[in-house]
Amino acid sequence: MIAAPLTLERFLQAEYLRGRWLDPKTQQQMAISVRLLDRWARETGRQSPVQLHDLTRNLIIDWMMWLGKCRQPKTVNNKRGDVLTLWREGNRQGKCGPAEEVRKMPEPNREPTAWTLAEIDAIFEQCNRLPGTWDGVRVSLAWKIGFLLFWDTGGRLGEVIQAKMPQLRLNEKSLHVPAEHRKGKRADKIYALHDQTLDVILASLPTSRQRIFPFPYQRRQVWPHLKRILRAANLPDDREHMFHCFRRSAESYAARDRGVQWAADAIGHSVEVAKRHYINQQIAPGPRLIDVLPRPQVNGGRQKTLF
């Protein structure tokens, strides 16, 4: 028996999120999805806030088309997924009817962005010019530590910016990251650190600082700081060239030298995800047909092959 009407927002907060222990970012994005749906309903003269029992295939399609006017298809599909998840759970709990199938919006498969070694060298060159100190560490040295940690680990921003000095094991040449600092919060991770990275960290000692990369401001301010470094190096500073670009760069170079499977295992995701979202083909090119195909006779005579 279907229960009394219930807004999607209330269902999310009071029913779905309770006891699931989802990552705060996941919770935030789901809340944004519901707010966007309510905003669309309000602006188009529909009932707002949207009720669980209001959900239909056509309603979601119309909302997706509205979102698609100002957001990328990937974002639209992510928001669609959030609402469908709530619809299915609402039905499972007997609070609304069965969820209908809603197809994703087609997404262009873009080439993953990555820094070349020359571009990474330019970034480090700009680090040398940064003035001031953070927590007793020269800012130039602090940024070198941060970038080298990204390079050695292929880690995410949260892993690097939250890393505390006790997580650094100099004798083992490693960085121990607790599950709480990692995506999904399910497993600890031990990253090996290169001697070059350890030398730069040792050059910042002795210190009483708590964090290995001693960024002293709120986390949201780290992106403007990175943008200034990239602009000074005459490099792109759009959203595709932020900290995750180091992760893609590290995996691309690993794939070039050790293969896609090795690189994917080192980073910690599937080969499919690596190929689609991380490995830049200019750095790690895939198989080329021209390396194996015989050449056609274009001038009336058999062309000599290069093989």
PyMOL commands that set and color helices and strands:
alter all, ss='L'
color gray80, all
select helices_A, chain A and resi 8-16+24-43+52-54+57-67+73-92+117-127+139-153+157-161+165-167+179-181+195-203+219-232+239-241+244-258+260-267+271-278+289-291
alter helices_A, ss='H'
color red, helices_A
select strands_A, chain A and resi 133-134+137-138+168-169+174-177+189-192
alter strands_A, ss='S'
color yellow, strands_A
deselect
rebuild
show_as cartoon
